[in-house]
Amino acid sequence: MTKNLESFSKEEKIYFSIHLIGVALAWTGPFLFSWEIMVLVYSLVIAQFIIFKKCLLNEKHGLEESDDDSTVYSELFELMGFQPNRQKLKFFIRNYLHVILAVFTLIWQVGLGFEPLLF
């Protein structure tokens, strides 16, 4: 069940913020960091899902792996007032999202020749 931000403990708010920053960097990373860094990071996230069958940060902000298929993405959407299909969203995130982002990064930087803005 989705919690509202007011019900998070101080520690949960910190971890949720870290998780949110990680999500933002996953989406903006192809433009900011070299493809070598981004592909490594995406690979580590994919490995986490394969090895542990969960996102390790979820439990740090009160989101346990459970039958309701909650993810940080479903939490964010629900905090914004949307009601995504949690099961489909979780399947997409765990199986396709980071592969798509890695391929996009390679196309953007290697294929199209765009340099990262930072390093």
NUKE-631869 format. One record per residue (C-alpha): residue number from 0; x, y, z. Coordinates in nm, 2 decimals, always signed. Each point is the difference from the previous one (the first is absolute). Example, Ala and Ser with C-alpha at 12.3 -4.5 7.8 and 13.67 -1.06 7.14 Angstrom:
2
{nr->0 xx->+1.23 yy->-0.45 zz->+0.78}
{nr->1 xx->+0.14 yy->+0.34 zz->-0.07}
// end
This chain:
119
{nr->0 xx->+0.00 yy->+0.00 zz->+0.00}
{nr->1 xx->+0.13 yy->+0.34 zz->-0.09}
{nr->2 xx->+0.10 yy->+0.22 zz->+0.29}
{nr->3 xx->-0.02 yy->+0.38 zz->-0.02}
{nr->4 xx->+0.32 yy->+0.19 zz->+0.06}
{nr->5 xx->-0.11 yy->+0.13 zz->+0.33}
{nr->6 xx->-0.02 yy->-0.35 zz->+0.14}
{nr->7 xx->+0.36 yy->-0.08 zz->-0.08}
{nr->8 xx->+0.25 yy->+0.00 zz->+0.28}
{nr->9 xx->+0.31 yy->+0.23 zz->-0.03}
{nr->10 xx->+0.21 yy->-0.29 zz->-0.11}
{nr->11 xx->-0.26 yy->-0.12 zz->-0.25}
{nr->12 xx->-0.01 yy->+0.35 zz->-0.15}
{nr->13 xx->+0.38 yy->+0.01 zz->-0.04}
{nr->14 xx->+0.00 yy->-0.34 zz->-0.17}
{nr->15 xx->-0.30 yy->+0.09 zz->-0.22}
{nr->16 xx->+0.18 yy->+0.32 zz->-0.10}
{nr->17 xx->+0.31 yy->-0.20 zz->-0.09}
{nr->18 xx->-0.21 yy->-0.24 zz->-0.20}
{nr->19 xx->-0.17 yy->+0.29 zz->-0.17}
{nr->20 xx->+0.34 yy->+0.15 zz->-0.09}
{nr->21 xx->+0.11 yy->-0.34 zz->-0.14}
{nr->22 xx->-0.32 yy->-0.02 zz->-0.21}
{nr->23 xx->+0.06 yy->+0.35 zz->-0.13}
{nr->24 xx->+0.36 yy->-0.08 zz->-0.08}
{nr->25 xx->-0.10 yy->-0.32 zz->-0.18}
{nr->26 xx->-0.21 yy->+0.21 zz->-0.24}
{nr->27 xx->+0.24 yy->+0.30 zz->-0.04}
{nr->28 xx->+0.33 yy->-0.20 zz->+0.02}
{nr->29 xx->+0.02 yy->-0.07 zz->-0.37}
{nr->30 xx->+0.04 yy->+0.38 zz->-0.05}
{nr->31 xx->+0.23 yy->+0.06 zz->+0.30}
{nr->32 xx->+0.24 yy->-0.29 zz->+0.03}
{nr->33 xx->+0.21 yy->-0.21 zz->-0.24}
{nr->34 xx->-0.16 yy->-0.31 zz->-0.14}
{nr->35 xx->+0.26 yy->-0.21 zz->+0.18}
{nr->36 xx->-0.12 yy->+0.12 zz->+0.34}
{nr->37 xx->-0.37 yy->-0.02 zz->-0.09}
{nr->38 xx->+0.01 yy->-0.35 zz->-0.15}
{nr->39 xx->+0.19 yy->-0.12 zz->+0.31}
{nr->40 xx->-0.26 yy->+0.16 zz->+0.23}
{nr->41 xx->-0.29 yy->-0.14 zz->-0.20}
{nr->42 xx->+0.16 yy->-0.34 zz->+0.00}
{nr->43 xx->+0.04 yy->+0.01 zz->+0.38}
{nr->44 xx->-0.37 yy->+0.08 zz->+0.04}
{nr->45 xx->-0.09 yy->-0.28 zz->-0.23}
{nr->46 xx->+0.23 yy->-0.24 zz->+0.20}
{nr->47 xx->-0.17 yy->+0.11 zz->+0.32}
{nr->48 xx->-0.34 yy->-0.10 zz->-0.14}
{nr->49 xx->+0.14 yy->-0.34 zz->-0.12}
{nr->50 xx->+0.20 yy->-0.08 zz->+0.31}
{nr->51 xx->-0.23 yy->+0.13 zz->+0.28}
{nr->52 xx->-0.33 yy->+0.00 zz->-0.19}
{nr->53 xx->-0.07 yy->+0.35 zz->+0.14}
{nr->54 xx->+0.12 yy->+0.35 zz->+0.02}
{nr->55 xx->+0.22 yy->+0.03 zz->+0.31}
{nr->56 xx->-0.10 yy->+0.37 zz->+0.07}
{nr->57 xx->-0.37 yy->-0.07 zz->+0.01}
{nr->58 xx->+0.00 yy->-0.14 zz->+0.35}
{nr->59 xx->+0.21 yy->+0.29 zz->+0.13}
{nr->60 xx->-0.30 yy->+0.23 zz->-0.05}
{nr->61 xx->-0.27 yy->-0.23 zz->+0.11}
{nr->62 xx->-0.08 yy->-0.17 zz->-0.33}
{nr->63 xx->+0.02 yy->-0.37 zz->+0.06}
{nr->64 xx->+0.00 yy->-0.26 zz->-0.28}
{nr->65 xx->-0.36 yy->-0.13 zz->+0.02}
{nr->66 xx->-0.29 yy->-0.12 zz->-0.20}
{nr->67 xx->-0.12 yy->+0.35 zz->-0.08}
{nr->68 xx->+0.28 yy->+0.05 zz->-0.25}
{nr->69 xx->+0.10 yy->+0.34 zz->+0.13}
{nr->70 xx->+0.31 yy->+0.17 zz->-0.14}
{nr->71 xx->+0.15 yy->+0.34 zz->+0.05}
{nr->72 xx->-0.15 yy->+0.09 zz->-0.34}
{nr->73 xx->-0.35 yy->-0.10 zz->+0.11}
{nr->74 xx->+0.05 yy->+0.19 zz->+0.32}
{nr->75 xx->+0.10 yy->+0.31 zz->-0.19}
{nr->76 xx->-0.29 yy->-0.03 zz->-0.24}
{nr->77 xx->-0.25 yy->-0.05 zz->+0.28}
{nr->78 xx->+0.14 yy->+0.30 zz->+0.19}
{nr->79 xx->-0.07 yy->+0.20 zz->-0.31}
{nr->80 xx->-0.36 yy->-0.13 zz->-0.01}
{nr->81 xx->+0.04 yy->-0.27 zz->-0.27}
{nr->82 xx->-0.10 yy->-0.36 zz->+0.05}
{nr->83 xx->+0.23 yy->-0.22 zz->-0.22}
{nr->84 xx->-0.04 yy->-0.37 zz->-0.05}
{nr->85 xx->+0.26 yy->-0.09 zz->+0.26}
{nr->86 xx->+0.06 yy->-0.35 zz->-0.13}
{nr->87 xx->+0.07 yy->+0.11 zz->-0.36}
{nr->88 xx->+0.21 yy->+0.30 zz->+0.12}
{nr->89 xx->+0.21 yy->-0.22 zz->+0.22}
{nr->90 xx->+0.05 yy->-0.26 zz->-0.28}
{nr->91 xx->+0.11 yy->+0.28 zz->-0.24}
{nr->92 xx->+0.24 yy->+0.16 zz->+0.24}
{nr->93 xx->+0.16 yy->-0.33 zz->+0.12}
{nr->94 xx->+0.03 yy->-0.15 zz->-0.35}
{nr->95 xx->+0.02 yy->+0.27 zz->-0.26}
{nr->96 xx->+0.06 yy->+0.36 zz->+0.12}
{nr->97 xx->+0.37 yy->-0.01 zz->+0.08}
{nr->98 xx->+0.08 yy->-0.20 zz->-0.32}
{nr->99 xx->-0.19 yy->+0.26 zz->-0.20}
{nr->100 xx->+0.18 yy->+0.28 zz->+0.18}
{nr->101 xx->+0.34 yy->-0.16 zz->-0.06}
{nr->102 xx->-0.07 yy->-0.05 zz->-0.37}
{nr->103 xx->-0.12 yy->+0.36 zz->-0.02}
{nr->104 xx->+0.32 yy->+0.12 zz->+0.16}
{nr->105 xx->+0.21 yy->-0.19 zz->-0.25}
{nr->106 xx->-0.20 yy->+0.13 zz->-0.29}
{nr->107 xx->+0.01 yy->+0.36 zz->+0.13}
{nr->108 xx->+0.37 yy->+0.01 zz->+0.08}
{nr->109 xx->+0.17 yy->-0.26 zz->-0.22}
{nr->110 xx->-0.24 yy->-0.02 zz->-0.30}
{nr->111 xx->-0.09 yy->+0.37 zz->-0.02}
{nr->112 xx->+0.32 yy->+0.13 zz->+0.14}
{nr->113 xx->-0.14 yy->+0.22 zz->+0.28}
{nr->114 xx->+0.24 yy->+0.07 zz->+0.29}
{nr->115 xx->-0.11 yy->-0.02 zz->+0.36}
{nr->116 xx->-0.05 yy->+0.34 zz->+0.16}
{nr->117 xx->+0.20 yy->-0.09 zz->+0.32}
{nr->118 xx->+0.24 yy->-0.29 zz->-0.05}
// end
